[in-house]
Amino acid sequence: MNKLELIDGLIEEINALKFGEETNLDAIRRRTEMIIRNLFGNDSKYLDDLRHISFYPSMINAPRLLEMQRWQSGTHELSNMLSTMKEEVLLFDKTTGSIGLSESPDIPQSNRVFIVHGHDDAMKQAVARVIEKLGLDGIILHEKPNQGMTIIEKFTEYSNVSFSIVLLSPDDTCIRSDKSTDKPIFRARQNVIFELGFFIGKLGRERVLALYRQDEDFEMPSDYSGVLFIPFDASGRWQFDLIRELKACGYSVDANRILE
């Protein structure tokens, strides 16, 4: 049984725990402590977090409703902590790189990642830096030599990749033709939408990740059911979402490298 399966087993047990099953709760807490010590060490913050999770009211002879609420709150806290542990193992533990991978036999694995972009240079540069830190080859079409090729020939030549990141930014201003509103809306460039569809068809939905710039008046494409759209947030959370998807597609990438 691997590390993720151990944590998943605990999550299933705590989520199935019924109010008042104190013996089962004690067993779960003991196994959780054992796993934390073995996976994260005896000084792990998770041990402190585990000790501070309360399943019982602080007052004596508390009403039954309060007891049930405290029990439910404790199980939710423990379940959330276990989910965070699982995410840390998945993102930062190099020994779990092969867990849960799903490689399509029709898509040869390579370190080339095609970056589709519009006019948002900040998004493009941020994504390119992350790809570089992860040791992958980011393909940005306009940076590649033309070698006498037409645009479509060049695109076809460099689209031989295993993964694509499509950057959706509010670049074009549009007015609805039905005049239902005079308020302009923003859309991604048409070439970006075209290339999004191209790579979905070429690689499959699971190998295309769309990052979008959040804007109140930005209209997202609505006909790509199942495609993963991730907000390009200022906190940088998108970087870890990207790493998770790369790992799921068979890339051996280490999240620690983006923290360097």
C-alpha positions as CSV (number, residue, x, y, z in Angstrom):
1,M,0.0,0.0,0.0
2,N,1.5,3.4,-1.0
3,K,1.4,6.7,0.9
4,L,-1.6,8.1,-0.9
5,E,-3.6,4.9,-0.3
6,L,-2.8,5.1,3.4
7,I,-4.2,8.6,3.6
8,D,-7.2,7.8,1.4
9,G,-8.0,4.9,3.8
10,L,-8.0,7.3,6.8
11,I,-10.2,9.8,4.9
12,E,-12.7,7.1,4.1
13,E,-12.8,5.9,7.7
14,I,-13.3,9.4,9.2
15,N,-16.0,10.3,6.7
16,A,-17.8,7.1,7.5
17,L,-17.5,7.6,11.3
18,K,-20.9,7.9,13.1
19,F,-21.6,10.0,16.1
20,G,-20.6,8.3,19.4
21,E,-18.3,5.6,17.9
22,E,-15.5,6.6,20.3
23,T,-13.6,3.3,19.9
24,N,-13.4,3.7,16.2
25,L,-12.4,7.4,16.6
26,D,-9.6,6.4,18.9
27,A,-8.3,3.9,16.4
28,I,-8.4,6.4,13.6
29,R,-6.6,9.1,15.6
30,R,-3.8,6.6,16.6
31,R,-3.3,5.4,13.0
32,T,-3.3,9.1,11.8
33,E,-0.6,9.9,14.4
34,M,1.5,6.9,13.3
35,I,1.2,7.8,9.6
36,I,2.1,11.4,10.3
37,R,5.3,10.4,12.2
38,N,6.4,8.1,9.4
39,L,5.6,10.3,6.5
40,F,6.4,13.8,7.8
41,G,8.5,13.2,10.9
42,N,8.1,13.6,14.7
43,D,8.3,17.4,14.5
44,S,5.6,17.7,11.9
45,K,3.0,20.5,12.4
46,Y,0.4,17.9,11.6
47,L,0.9,16.4,15.0
48,D,0.1,19.7,16.7
49,D,-2.9,20.1,14.4
50,L,-4.1,16.6,15.3
51,R,-3.8,17.2,19.0
52,H,-5.8,20.4,18.8
53,I,-8.8,18.8,17.0
54,S,-11.6,18.4,19.5
55,F,-14.5,16.1,19.2
56,Y,-16.2,16.9,22.4
57,P,-17.6,20.2,24.0
58,S,-15.5,21.8,26.7
59,M,-18.4,22.1,29.0
60,I,-19.6,19.3,31.3
61,N,-23.1,17.8,30.7
62,A,-23.4,19.7,27.4
63,P,-26.7,19.3,25.5
64,R,-26.8,16.4,23.1
65,L,-27.1,18.8,20.1
66,L,-23.9,20.6,21.1
67,E,-22.2,17.2,21.5
68,M,-23.2,16.2,18.0
69,Q,-22.1,19.5,16.5
70,R,-18.7,19.3,18.1
71,W,-18.3,15.7,16.9
72,Q,-19.2,16.7,13.4
73,S,-16.9,19.7,13.5
74,G,-14.0,17.5,14.7
75,T,-14.5,14.9,12.0
76,H,-14.6,17.7,9.3
77,E,-11.4,19.2,10.7
78,L,-9.6,15.8,10.7
79,S,-10.8,15.0,7.2
80,N,-9.6,18.4,5.9
81,M,-6.2,17.9,7.5
82,L,-5.8,14.5,5.9
83,S,-6.7,16.0,2.5
84,T,-4.0,18.6,3.0
85,M,-1.5,15.8,3.9
86,K,-2.5,14.0,0.7
87,E,-2.0,17.1,-1.4
88,E,1.4,17.7,0.1
89,V,2.5,14.1,-0.6
90,L,1.2,14.4,-4.2
91,L,2.9,17.7,-4.9
92,F,6.2,17.5,-3.0
93,D,7.1,13.8,-2.4
94,K,9.2,12.6,-5.3
95,T,8.6,9.0,-4.4
96,T,4.9,9.2,-5.4
97,G,5.5,10.6,-8.9
98,S,4.2,7.4,-10.5
99,I,1.0,7.1,-8.4
100,G,-2.3,7.5,-10.2
101,L,-0.7,8.4,-13.6
102,S,-2.8,7.9,-16.7
103,E,-0.7,8.0,-19.9
104,S,-2.5,7.7,-23.2
105,P,-0.7,5.2,-25.5
106,D,-1.5,7.4,-28.5
107,I,0.4,10.4,-27.1
108,P,4.2,9.9,-26.9
109,Q,5.5,11.3,-23.7
110,S,8.0,14.2,-24.1
111,N,9.1,17.2,-22.1
112,R,7.6,19.7,-24.6
113,V,4.7,21.8,-23.4
114,F,3.0,24.1,-25.9
115,I,2.0,27.5,-24.4
116,V,-0.9,29.1,-26.3
117,H,-1.2,32.8,-25.4
118,G,-2.9,36.0,-26.4
119,H,-1.7,39.6,-25.6
120,D,-1.2,39.2,-21.9
121,D,2.6,39.1,-21.7
122,A,2.7,38.9,-17.9
123,M,0.7,35.6,-18.0
124,K,2.9,34.2,-20.8
125,Q,6.2,35.1,-19.0
126,A,4.9,33.7,-15.6
127,V,3.9,30.4,-17.1
128,A,7.1,30.1,-19.1
129,R,9.2,30.6,-16.0
130,V,7.3,27.9,-14.1
131,I,7.7,25.5,-17.0
132,E,11.4,26.2,-17.2
133,K,11.8,25.7,-13.4
134,L,10.2,22.3,-13.7
135,G,12.7,21.3,-16.3
136,L,10.3,21.2,-19.2
137,D,10.6,22.7,-22.7
138,G,8.0,25.4,-23.1
139,I,7.0,26.0,-26.7
140,I,6.1,29.6,-27.5
141,L,5.5,29.7,-31.2
142,H,6.7,33.3,-32.0
143,E,10.0,32.5,-30.3
144,K,10.8,29.7,-32.7
145,P,12.5,30.2,-36.0
146,N,10.3,30.4,-39.1
147,Q,12.7,28.5,-41.4
148,G,10.6,29.5,-44.4
149,M,7.4,27.9,-43.1
150,T,3.9,29.5,-43.2
151,I,2.2,30.1,-39.9
152,I,0.1,27.0,-40.2
153,E,3.1,24.9,-41.1
154,K,5.1,26.3,-38.2
155,F,2.2,25.6,-35.8
156,T,1.9,22.0,-37.1
157,E,5.6,21.5,-36.8
158,Y,5.9,22.6,-33.2
159,S,2.5,21.2,-31.9
160,N,4.1,17.8,-31.5
161,V,3.8,17.9,-27.7
162,S,2.4,15.9,-24.9
163,F,0.7,18.7,-23.0
164,S,-0.7,22.2,-23.8
165,I,-1.4,25.2,-21.6
166,V,-3.8,27.7,-23.0
167,L,-3.8,31.2,-21.6
168,L,-7.2,32.9,-21.8
169,S,-7.0,36.7,-21.3
170,P,-9.5,39.4,-22.0
171,D,-7.9,40.8,-25.1
172,D,-10.7,41.5,-27.5
173,T,-13.7,43.8,-26.9
174,C,-17.1,42.7,-28.2
175,I,-20.6,44.1,-28.5
176,R,-23.5,41.7,-28.7
177,S,-25.1,41.7,-32.1
178,D,-28.6,41.3,-30.7
179,K,-28.2,44.7,-28.9
180,S,-29.4,43.0,-25.7
181,T,-26.9,45.2,-23.9
182,D,-24.7,48.0,-24.8
183,K,-22.1,47.0,-22.3
184,P,-19.0,45.6,-24.0
185,I,-17.7,42.2,-23.0
186,F,-14.2,40.8,-23.3
187,R,-13.0,37.6,-25.0
188,A,-9.8,35.8,-25.6
189,R,-8.2,36.2,-29.1
190,Q,-9.8,34.0,-31.8
191,N,-6.5,32.3,-32.5
192,V,-6.3,31.3,-28.8
193,I,-9.8,29.7,-29.0
194,F,-8.9,28.0,-32.2
195,E,-5.7,26.5,-30.7
196,L,-7.6,25.5,-27.6
197,G,-9.9,23.4,-29.8
198,F,-7.0,22.1,-31.8
199,F,-5.1,20.7,-28.8
200,I,-8.3,19.2,-27.3
201,G,-8.7,17.3,-30.5
202,K,-5.0,16.3,-30.8
203,L,-4.2,15.5,-27.2
204,G,-7.5,14.9,-25.4
205,R,-9.1,17.1,-22.7
206,E,-7.0,15.7,-19.9
207,R,-3.8,17.0,-21.5
208,V,-5.0,20.6,-22.1
209,L,-5.1,23.0,-19.2
210,A,-6.7,26.4,-19.7
211,L,-5.6,29.3,-17.4
212,Y,-7.8,32.3,-17.4
213,R,-7.4,35.9,-16.2
214,Q,-10.2,36.7,-13.9
215,D,-12.2,39.7,-15.0
216,E,-15.8,40.7,-14.3
217,D,-16.7,41.2,-17.9
218,F,-14.6,38.4,-19.4
219,E,-16.7,35.9,-21.3
220,M,-15.3,32.3,-21.1
221,P,-15.8,29.8,-23.9
222,S,-18.8,27.6,-22.9
223,D,-18.6,24.7,-25.3
224,Y,-15.6,22.8,-24.0
225,S,-17.3,20.5,-21.4
226,G,-14.8,18.7,-19.3
227,V,-11.9,21.0,-20.0
228,L,-10.1,22.1,-16.9
229,F,-10.3,25.9,-16.5
230,I,-8.1,27.3,-13.7
231,P,-7.9,31.0,-12.6
232,F,-4.6,32.7,-13.0
233,D,-4.7,34.0,-9.4
234,A,-2.3,36.5,-7.8
235,S,-1.5,34.0,-4.9
236,G,0.1,31.6,-7.3
237,R,-2.2,28.7,-6.5
238,W,-2.4,28.0,-10.3
239,Q,1.2,26.8,-10.3
240,F,0.3,23.9,-8.0
241,D,-2.8,23.1,-9.9
242,L,-0.7,23.0,-13.1
243,I,1.8,20.6,-11.4
244,R,-0.9,18.3,-10.3
245,E,-2.3,18.0,-13.8
246,L,1.2,17.5,-15.2
247,K,1.8,14.7,-12.7
248,A,-1.5,13.1,-13.6
249,C,-0.4,13.0,-17.3
250,G,2.9,11.2,-16.4
251,Y,5.3,14.1,-16.0
252,S,7.9,13.6,-13.3
253,V,7.9,17.2,-11.9
254,D,8.9,18.4,-8.5
255,A,6.8,21.2,-6.9
256,N,9.8,22.2,-4.7
257,R,11.5,23.6,-7.8
258,I,9.0,26.5,-8.2
259,L,9.8,27.6,-4.6
260,E,13.5,28.0,-5.3
